[in-house]
Amino acid sequence: MSNLNDSLPDLMRRATENLEPESPDLVERGMRRGAALRRRRTALLSLTGATAAVATAGVIIGGTQLFAGNEPSQPPVAGPGTPSAKPSAKPSAKPPAAKPSVATPAHTLGILTKLLPGNLKLSAPKSWNDNGWHYAEVVVDDGKGASLIRAQLATTTPPESCAGLPSNCTVRPDGSIIYSTTNESISPLLAPSNPGGVQNTVVNISSADGRRISLYSLNAPQPTAARTSRPEPLFTVEDLTPIASSDQWAFPPEQVGTSEPDPKNPGTGKPTIALTATLQTLKNVLPKGLQLTRPETSGGGTEGHNAASYLVNDGKGVSQVAVSLRYERPVTKCSDEGGARHCEVRADGAVVRWSTNEPSYSDERQAAMGVLANRIEIHYPDGRSIDMVNYNGPEEKEARTRAKPVFSKDQLLTMAGDPAWKFPGTGTN
């Protein structure tokens, strides 16, 4: 068993999904909820050794978390670099030394604008910090339409291998791990929250020493855009990779837990739960007679969430089942911002959301890969929250190994509702 954390992209490291959105705009609220759901999916899907980032992620494989954290406006701190047709930075032959003296969000923004091609028009620069992650973004335009590009940097527990990450994942000679997604919907499970059909292309690099960078390029100036400004994101994976590989980035020091615990979250200050206990409970609630392999965990400690997964095999093909537990600001009603497609409020006040045979991709790749998921969320009135997901394959973004997931919606609901689950808090002071 490995103690792992995500992409995802990627995505649970900053458990901010329960913050009340301040914007009254429906689309903005939907996208913020989408960020929360990406972090949930990161916790469930990226139990592989890459730190949760998103989801978290994000991506998503996910795991990359495109919309996490607050996004204060920032005045310009740097202009475009020397003109060039394409990004010219080259991957470093060995991991560069950390530069904590200049590791600030403003510095990240300066490096981002410096590494971009000089023939682009830059506008709307922003940079900010969120629970140990440094963010920087700028809108770029090559004359064919605006495209948001965002950089996210952190120092986290590095992944051990490409196991569980997208099939294009590669371990480079310097020990770093790189994987990417191309032209994916920013909200594949929340179509009403993405009316413009905004897509992103993402490159994620995790170094052996824990430095992690994710670069995003959108086909719109903002993720909440009502319509796109170009058919595809401006930058391809080939464009983003040398930028992300530059040795000019300065990474923030590793942070454990959340820097600003949510006082309205019932889990703040409650005892933590060992990841081994969560994994054991998952094993106990699964039906007997299944072959269980590849146990994985993520979260734990003061992060305020625990996640665990197994590959199960009933003789008809392997299938990943994963669980994520946390406390959250209590959810008391169904809404169109939920991640699963169906929802009901039970007599005990718990909000239950679910979806069945949920496609992994929102485009033509679904026909080729065919991965489907059955998903359950239970949100208790006291703030406890549990998600369970089961795929008809070993990963969310890999090819299917069976026609349908092993477990039905009702089976997942029974397992998720088992009283044996212990919900983790952020730890007592």
N, C-alpha and C positions, 0 to 999 in steps of 0.2 A: 504494500500500500504506500502511496506517496502523498505527501501533504502538498496539495497543489492549489493554484489560484489563477485566473484568466485573461479575453478579446476580446478578449475580446474584449479583441477586441476587443473589454474588451471588460471590464466592465463591470464588479461588486465591491471593489475596493473602497469606493466612496458611497456609502449607503445613504444617499440623499433622495431616494425615490419618493419618500413620504413628505417632502417639503411641499407646502401649499403653493401652487403657482400664483404669482402675483398678477399676471396679465389676465384681463377678462376676455381676451380674444379667444374664440373657440379653437382656432387652428393652433395658436401658440400653446394653449393648454393641452391640446392633443399631442403636440410634439414633445412637451415636457413629460407628459404621461408616457409617451413613446420612449423617452430616455429611461424612465423607471423600468419599463418593461424590457428594454434592452439589457439593463443591469440584471434583472431577474433571469433573463435567458442566458446571459453570460454566466451567471452562477450555475445554471443547470447544464449548460452545453459545453462550457470550456473548462471542464475539470481535467486539465491536462498538464499543468505545470507552468503555463503562462499566467501571469498575474492578472487578476480581474481588472479589467479596465474598460472591452464591452465592448461590457458590455456591453466594461465592461462593454464582454461584449460580446457593441456594437456593436460589429460587426457583427451584419453582425456575423461573421461566424459570429460567429461572432465574437462578439466580445468586445469589439471596439465600441467605445461609447462616444458617439459624436456630440451628444447634446447634454452631457452631464455638467452640473455646476452652474454657478451664476456667471453672467457674461457682461461685466461692466464695460462701458465704452472706454476707449483708450486713444489719446492723441497719437498722431504718427510719430514714430521714433526712428524710422529709417526709410530711405528711399530705395528704388530699384538698384540692382547691382550692374555690373558691366554687361552691355548688350550681348545676347547670345540667342541662338535659335532654340536651343533646348537646355535644360539644366546640365551643367558641366561638372558638378562635383563627382568625385570618384570614391568608391568604397575604400575605407581605410584598411591597410594590410593587417593591422592589429588593433584591438580595442584601445581608443584614446583614453588618456587619463581624465578623470572627472575634473570639472572646473567650478567648484562650489562658490568661489569668490564672485563669479559673474552669473551664477545660476539664478536668474530672476525672470519673471514673465516678460518684462520689458526687453531683456536681453534676448529671450527666445524670439520675440517679435522682430527684433533687429536682425537676427541671423536668418529668420525665415525670409524677410524681404531682401536680404543680401544674396541669398542663394537662388532667388527666382530669376528667370530670364529678364534681361533689361529692356526688352521690347514690349513689355506689358504695362498697361495702365493700372496703377494701384489705388485703392480707396478703402475707406471704412476699416482701418487697422484697429485691432483690439488685442489686449492681453490680460490674463488674470490667473489667479492661483485658486485651486480647489483641493483641499485635503491632500497636499503633497504632490499634486499634478500641476505642471505649468502649461498654460494654454496660450496660443497665439493664432490669430487668423487675420486674413486680409482678402478683400475682393479683388480679383485680377480680371483683366479684359484684354484679349488679343485682337479686338475689333470684330470678333464673331460672336460676342456674347459674354456676359459676366459669369465668373465662376468663383465660388468661395473656396479658399484653401486654408486648412487648419492644421496646426501642429500640436500634439499632446506629448509631453515628456514627463517621465517619472523614473525613480529608481525603485525597483520592486524585486521580489523573489523571481529569479529567471526560470524559464521552462527547462525541463530536463531533456526534452526531445520534441520531435514533431508529432508524436502520438496524440491523436485526437484533434489536431489542427487541420486546416484545409489541405487537400491533396497537393496543392502547389507549394506547401511548406518545404523549406530547404534549410539544412544546417550548413552554414558557410565555413570556409577554412579557419576563420578566426573564432569559431565556436558560437557565433551569433545565429539566431534563428529568424528567418524572414518568411512572411506569408502575406497574402493580399486577397482582395476582392475587386471585381471589375464591374462597373456600371450596375450596381445593385440598388434597388429601392431603399431609401433611408428608413422606410417603415413598411416592410413586407407584410406584417400582420395587422397593420393599422391603416388600411387604405383611406378611410375617411379623414385621417389626420394628415394625409399627404395628397391633397387634391391636385397639386400641380405635377405629381409624378416625379418628384425630385430624386435623382440618383447620385450615388457617390462611388468613387474609386478610392481604395484604401490600401496603404502599405504599412505593415507593422514589422518592426525590427526589435528583437529582444537580445541584448548582449549577454555574454556569459557572466559578467560582473553585475548584472541586474539593471543596467540602463535600458530604458524602453522608450521607443518613439513610435507614434502613429501619425501618418500624414493622410489627410483627406482632401479630395477635390470633388466639388459638386458641379452639377450642370445648372446651377441657379446661384444668385447672390446670397441667399439665406436658406436654411433648411425649411423655413416656414413659408417660402415663396408660393404664391397662388398659382404661378405657372413658371415653367423653366425658361431660361434665357438662352439655352443652346441644347442641341440634341443629346450630347453626352458631356461628361465632365471634361474640362480643358486638358487636364493632365492624365496621362495613362500610367499604368504601373511602371513602365519603363522610364517615364519621366520622373516619377516620384522617388524611385529607388535610389538614384544617386544623391538626391537632396537629403533623404532620410539617412543615408550612409555617411554624410559629411562628418568630418572630425571637428567641425566648428561649433556644434551644439554643446551646451553646458547643461548638465542634468541636476535637478534638485536632489538633496539627500533623501534616503528612504524614510518614509513615515509609517508608523504603525498605528492602526486605528484611525478614527476620524478626529480632525483637529477641532471641530465645532460640533459636539454631540447635540442632537436635537432634543431640547428640554421637553417637547411635547410628544416625543416617542416613548411609549411605555417601556421599551427595552433599555433606555438609558439608565445605567447604573445597576441593572440586573446582572446576576452571575453569568459568566460565560459557560458554554458547554463544550466539552472535548469533541473534536472532530471524530475521534475513534468511536465515541458513543453514538454520534449521528450515523456513522457508517454501520455500526452494529444494529441499530434500530431498523435501518433500511433492510438489512439482511433478514432480520426477524420478521418483518411484516410481509416480505415477499412470499409467495406461495412455495410450498415445499416441492422438491423434485426437479428444480431447475438447476442447470449448471451455471455457476456464478464465476466470472473472471473479471480481471482488470478493475479492482476496487480503486476508486479515486475520491479525493476530498478537496475542498477549497474553503477559503474564509477562515473562520475560527478566531480565537483570541479576542481582541477588543474591537474587531471589525463589525460585530453585531449581526453576523449572518454565518450560517453553516450550510455547506452543500456537500453532497455525496452521490456517488453513482456506481453502478455495476453494469457489466455486460451480462445479459441473461440469455440462456439458450434452452428452448423447450424441445429441441430436436428438429426444429423447422427453420433454424437460422438465428444468428445472434441479433440482439436488440439491446440498445442502451436504455436504462431506466435511471432517472436522476431525480433528486429531491433537493429543495432549498428551503431553509427555515429562517425566520427572522421575526422581529417585532417591527411594527409600523404604526404610523398614525392610523387610528381605527378607520376602517372602511365600513360604511353603514348602508350603502345602497348600490344598486347596479347603475352603470353609466356607459355611455358610448366610448369612454376612454379606456375601457378594460382591454386586456390583451387577448383573452379567449373570446370565442364568438358567441357563447351563450352565457346567461347569468340568471341566478335566482337568489332571493333572500329567504333563508330557511326560517323555520319557526323559532329557532334558538338565536336568531339575529345574525348568524354567520352569512356572509356573502360568498356564494360559490360560483365560480366561473369555469367554463370548460369548452374545449373544442375537440373534435374528432377528425381523424384523417386530414390534419392540417398540413398543407404543402410546405416543403422547406424553401422552395424558390418561388418567386412571383413571375418568372418569365419562362422562356422556352427550355431552360435547363431542367425544369421540373419533369418534363417528359422523358429526358434522358436519365436523370438520377432517380427520380421516383420516391424520394424519402418523404414519409408521412409521419405525423406525430399525433398522439392523443395526449391531452393536457388537462390538468386540474389545478385550480387555485382555490384555497379556502382562506377567507379573511374573517377572523373571529372578532367579536365586538370588543374584546380586551386588547386588541392590537396584535395578537399572534397571527402569523401568516405562513402558510406552507404551499409550495408549488411542487407538483410532480409532473414529469413528462416522460413519455416512452416512444421511441422511434422504431421504425421497421428496418433499422440498420445500426451500425456501430457508432455513427456520428450524425449530427444534424445535416452536414453538407457533403456526406459521402454517399456512394451508391447504395441502394436498398439491398438487403440480404434476404428479405421475406416480403410477402404480399402486404401484410398489415402489421402494426405493432403487436407485441405479445398481449398487452393488457388493454382491456376495454375501459371506457370511461367509468363504468360502475366499479370495476376492480381498482382503478386508481383512486377513486373517491373513498373506497373502503380503506385502502392502505394509508392514504393521506389523513383520514380521520381517526386513525388508531390513537388511543390515549397514551400510548407509550412514548410518543414524540416529546422531546424536551427542547424548548425554544431558547436560543441564546440571546443574552443581553450584551451590553458593551463592557461589562465588568464593573465591579464595585471599586470605589476609591479607597 
